[in-house]
Amino acid sequence: MSRILLKTEDHSRDSAGMRHVYPVISRRAGGVSVGINLNPNNACNWRCIYCQVPDLTRGGPPPLDLALLERELDGFLRAAVAGDFMATRVPAGSRRLVDLAFSGNGEPTSAREFPAAVEIAARVKAAHGLGRDVPLRLITNGSLLDRIAVQSGIAVLGGCGGEVWFKLDAGTAVGLARINGTRAQPGAVARRLACCAELAPTWVQSCFFLIDGGAPAEHEIRAWLDILAPLAPKLAGVHLYSLARPSLQKEAPRLGRMDAAGLEALAARVSRLGLAVRVSP
């Protein structure tokens, strides 16, 4: 395993020299997040203009070697929990495991083996004595929530104390197409978000940033709030954040970071819906 010190601004998927498992320091989660990458081919069904995945392509993952995934996760947790990983690879202020997160280089739920991968992660986590203070997390665009297999995987995750971070970066079809490269319609997104919240505690994660120097239009923000408002009683809350690392997509030169004041102003509007809000400038 590499001995390079982890940094918040570096979320390299090969930092541990493994195919599916990679540790990062997560500024939003507040410590070491153990990433589980089910899309090692850099393929995703969306193309977000702020995505930091190199050579991103459209599509889904190849068939997964679940035995390899289990060996990698077990080996890494052994090093993190009982070995010297934290002391040698992590800055002093971040030496705690905060989650096992299905994230990576594409949409995790696009893997046919997603439900089995959740079962493996839950089993390995328990074997290392990690309780609910180190939850399983799914970071998803939510586009495949209509699939029964995806729902079953999320239900398992929710049943063992895990949670979902569900991407929602815009509230109109035009905004979703512009930012996420998807033809998703707001009504379908809202329906899938409601379904997800019934299966597991669900946080909405929304990335707001400048495009060509301009902040999101007011009508886009109102439409985004209109999706959240009726679902507020079902949701765990909202994560608001901006760009932390440069995009690796062609739109990168056009994108800029929203300042803390802008995010806090959005947070105040979300709070008025009765939702908890976490802000990561």
Legacy VTK file of the C-alpha trace (Angstrom):
# vtk DataFile Version 3.0
C-alpha trace
ASCII
DATASET POLYDATA
POINTS 281 float
0.000 0.000 0.000
1.289 3.506 -0.871
2.778 5.553 1.997
1.797 8.953 0.561
0.083 11.234 3.098
-3.586 11.804 2.279
-4.797 15.352 1.591
-8.293 16.826 1.574
-7.819 18.216 -1.935
-6.707 14.855 -3.395
-9.393 12.203 -3.886
-7.328 9.888 -6.088
-9.074 6.530 -6.583
-5.748 4.648 -6.686
-4.236 6.062 -3.486
-4.174 2.583 -1.902
-3.194 0.690 -5.045
-6.482 -1.237 -5.114
-9.135 -1.636 -7.782
-12.245 -0.977 -5.712
-11.161 0.502 -2.357
-9.620 3.933 -1.850
-9.295 6.119 1.268
-9.823 9.887 1.128
-10.065 12.679 3.667
-13.616 13.941 3.278
-14.187 17.572 4.224
-17.959 16.982 4.299
-17.809 13.798 6.369
-15.000 15.142 8.592
-12.385 12.374 8.535
-11.230 9.331 6.561
-13.863 8.010 4.198
-13.267 4.526 2.788
-14.425 4.794 -0.805
-15.855 1.784 -2.610
-15.534 2.260 -6.363
-17.866 0.075 -8.423
-17.035 1.981 -11.647
-13.288 1.408 -12.201
-13.719 2.037 -15.940
-14.586 5.746 -15.363
-18.040 5.294 -16.886
-21.205 7.001 -15.649
-24.743 7.447 -16.926
-24.515 11.202 -16.167
-21.851 13.744 -17.125
-21.708 16.456 -14.485
-19.715 19.456 -15.662
-17.912 19.727 -12.309
-16.898 16.036 -12.215
-13.305 15.328 -11.164
-13.085 11.901 -12.848
-10.463 11.847 -15.637
-11.418 10.501 -19.059
-15.069 10.230 -18.018
-17.207 8.258 -20.467
-20.898 7.426 -20.740
-21.947 3.948 -19.714
-21.892 1.472 -16.870
-19.272 -0.595 -15.080
-17.810 -3.924 -16.180
-18.773 -7.091 -14.277
-17.426 -6.858 -10.737
-15.141 -9.338 -9.006
-16.980 -9.426 -5.684
-14.382 -11.688 -4.078
-11.693 -9.121 -4.893
-13.857 -6.337 -3.487
-14.264 -8.255 -0.231
-10.527 -9.000 0.052
-9.592 -5.386 -0.593
-12.106 -3.992 1.876
-11.164 -6.503 4.564
-7.443 -5.843 4.089
-7.818 -2.106 4.136
-9.988 -2.062 7.261
-7.474 -4.325 8.996
-4.766 -1.727 8.267
-6.984 1.188 9.275
-8.466 -0.290 12.461
-5.601 -2.388 13.846
-2.604 -1.345 11.738
-0.551 1.809 11.230
-2.514 3.360 8.359
-3.911 6.258 10.394
-0.557 7.099 11.996
1.443 6.966 8.755
-0.995 8.147 6.068
-3.418 10.586 7.714
-2.807 14.071 9.169
-3.243 14.191 12.951
-6.549 16.094 12.920
-8.316 13.619 10.631
-7.373 10.235 12.125
-10.805 8.693 12.416
-12.935 6.557 10.120
-16.177 8.323 9.284
-17.827 6.014 6.752
-17.625 3.361 4.065
-18.933 5.169 1.001
-20.148 3.766 -2.294
-18.876 6.527 -4.534
-16.035 6.358 -7.038
-15.787 7.020 -10.761
-19.407 6.635 -11.824
-22.918 5.918 -10.574
-22.581 3.043 -8.047
-26.116 1.746 -8.496
-25.458 1.106 -12.204
-23.473 -1.990 -11.208
-25.568 -5.148 -11.533
-23.812 -6.412 -8.408
-24.713 -3.340 -6.324
-27.027 -5.181 -3.859
-24.413 -7.911 -3.308
-21.698 -5.270 -2.828
-23.781 -3.618 -0.095
-24.173 -6.985 1.649
-20.390 -7.524 1.489
-19.611 -4.063 2.854
-22.063 -4.514 5.730
-20.603 -7.913 6.598
-16.960 -6.789 6.474
-17.704 -3.635 8.454
-19.350 -5.673 11.200
-16.460 -8.158 11.239
-14.073 -5.324 12.108
-16.271 -4.158 14.967
-17.373 -0.939 13.281
-20.776 0.173 14.516
-23.285 2.804 13.461
-20.782 5.592 14.129
-19.034 4.411 10.924
-22.034 4.061 8.605
-22.330 2.763 5.096
-23.086 5.637 2.727
-24.288 5.639 -0.849
-23.449 8.724 -2.905
-25.781 8.583 -5.880
-27.436 10.599 -8.610
-30.604 8.657 -7.856
-31.377 8.034 -11.508
-31.823 4.262 -11.138
-34.122 4.214 -8.099
-36.907 2.739 -10.221
-34.998 -0.559 -10.382
-36.102 -3.147 -7.823
-32.532 -4.391 -7.359
-31.324 -0.878 -6.545
-34.148 -0.432 -4.064
-33.241 -3.729 -2.381
-29.604 -2.659 -2.006
-30.593 0.672 -0.485
-33.002 -1.091 1.882
-30.140 -3.279 3.147
-27.984 -0.198 3.601
-30.744 1.556 5.524
-31.411 -1.509 7.647
-27.840 -1.568 8.965
-27.777 2.096 9.933
-26.512 3.509 6.644
-27.630 6.569 4.724
-27.864 7.957 1.205
-26.514 11.208 -0.196
-28.754 11.943 -3.184
-27.516 14.420 -5.799
-29.836 17.335 -6.663
-28.035 20.233 -8.317
-30.927 21.902 -10.152
-34.709 22.085 -10.167
-35.598 22.353 -13.854
-35.081 20.043 -16.809
-32.904 22.712 -18.430
-30.768 23.033 -15.305
-30.381 19.275 -14.899
-29.318 18.939 -18.540
-26.872 21.835 -18.268
-25.188 20.775 -15.027
-25.579 16.993 -14.939
-25.833 16.092 -18.617
-29.085 14.199 -18.077
-32.558 14.232 -19.612
-34.126 13.632 -16.192
-37.348 15.486 -15.506
-37.907 17.213 -12.143
-41.043 15.169 -11.419
-39.175 11.896 -11.892
-36.292 13.115 -9.734
-38.723 14.047 -6.952
-40.427 10.635 -7.178
-37.103 8.793 -6.933
-35.968 10.974 -4.053
-39.172 10.178 -2.161
-38.663 6.459 -2.811
-35.089 6.635 -1.566
-36.138 8.397 1.637
-38.571 5.580 2.388
-35.754 3.006 2.129
-32.946 4.719 4.062
-32.182 8.043 5.761
-31.527 10.372 2.849
-29.598 13.623 2.607
-29.854 15.736 -0.520
-26.407 16.873 -1.678
-26.371 19.948 -3.891
-23.362 21.550 -5.545
-23.754 25.254 -6.323
-21.101 27.168 -8.231
-20.539 29.970 -10.712
-20.785 29.465 -14.461
-19.103 32.142 -16.575
-18.910 34.235 -13.416
-22.637 34.068 -12.700
-24.461 32.488 -9.769
-27.442 30.145 -10.320
-30.505 31.993 -11.605
-33.262 32.745 -9.118
-35.827 30.713 -11.051
-33.514 27.677 -10.828
-33.133 28.099 -7.078
-36.903 28.422 -6.619
-37.489 25.284 -8.695
-34.892 23.415 -6.597
-36.623 24.542 -3.408
-39.979 23.481 -4.879
-38.679 19.904 -5.166
-37.421 19.928 -1.582
-40.434 21.543 0.090
-43.014 18.724 -0.099
-40.374 16.111 0.771
-38.970 17.972 3.774
-40.690 15.767 6.403
-39.131 12.639 4.837
-35.562 13.901 4.338
-32.670 13.838 6.811
-31.433 17.178 5.512
-29.458 18.959 2.808
-25.709 19.217 2.183
-24.762 22.426 0.373
-21.279 22.698 -1.065
-19.289 24.296 -3.844
-16.243 23.323 -5.877
-13.342 22.031 -3.787
-11.142 20.658 -6.577
-10.867 21.543 -10.290
-13.264 19.906 -12.712
-11.682 17.579 -15.245
-14.408 18.181 -17.800
-14.264 20.515 -20.817
-16.345 23.138 -18.992
-13.687 23.556 -16.261
-12.455 27.013 -17.379
-16.020 28.352 -17.104
-16.624 27.207 -13.523
-15.954 29.084 -10.307
-16.441 28.536 -6.610
-19.440 30.063 -4.827
-18.391 31.934 -1.709
-19.471 31.034 1.818
-21.913 33.950 1.990
-23.769 32.716 -1.074
-24.050 29.191 0.326
-25.205 30.479 3.717
-27.925 32.544 2.032
-29.159 29.371 0.304
-28.947 27.481 3.589
-31.228 30.018 5.251
-33.877 29.443 2.579
-33.601 25.670 3.021
-33.903 26.008 6.791
-37.208 27.805 6.361
-38.550 24.574 4.844
-37.879 22.837 8.161
-34.816 20.971 6.886
-31.441 20.516 8.565
-28.644 22.040 6.503
-24.899 21.419 6.425
-22.701 23.860 4.500
-19.234 23.048 3.135
-17.887 26.162 1.340
LINES 1 282
281 0 1 2 3 4 5 6 7 8 9 10 11 12 13 14 15 16 17 18 19 20 21 22 23 24 25 26 27 28 29 30 31 32 33 34 35 36 37 38 39 40 41 42 43 44 45 46 47 48 49 50 51 52 53 54 55 56 57 58 59 60 61 62 63 64 65 66 67 68 69 70 71 72 73 74 75 76 77 78 79 80 81 82 83 84 85 86 87 88 89 90 91 92 93 94 95 96 97 98 99 100 101 102 103 104 105 106 107 108 109 110 111 112 113 114 115 116 117 118 119 120 121 122 123 124 125 126 127 128 129 130 131 132 133 134 135 136 137 138 139 140 141 142 143 144 145 146 147 148 149 150 151 152 153 154 155 156 157 158 159 160 161 162 163 164 165 166 167 168 169 170 171 172 173 174 175 176 177 178 179 180 181 182 183 184 185 186 187 188 189 190 191 192 193 194 195 196 197 198 199 200 201 202 203 204 205 206 207 208 209 210 211 212 213 214 215 216 217 218 219 220 221 222 223 224 225 226 227 228 229 230 231 232 233 234 235 236 237 238 239 240 241 242 243 244 245 246 247 248 249 250 251 252 253 254 255 256 257 258 259 260 261 262 263 264 265 266 267 268 269 270 271 272 273 274 275 276 277 278 279 280
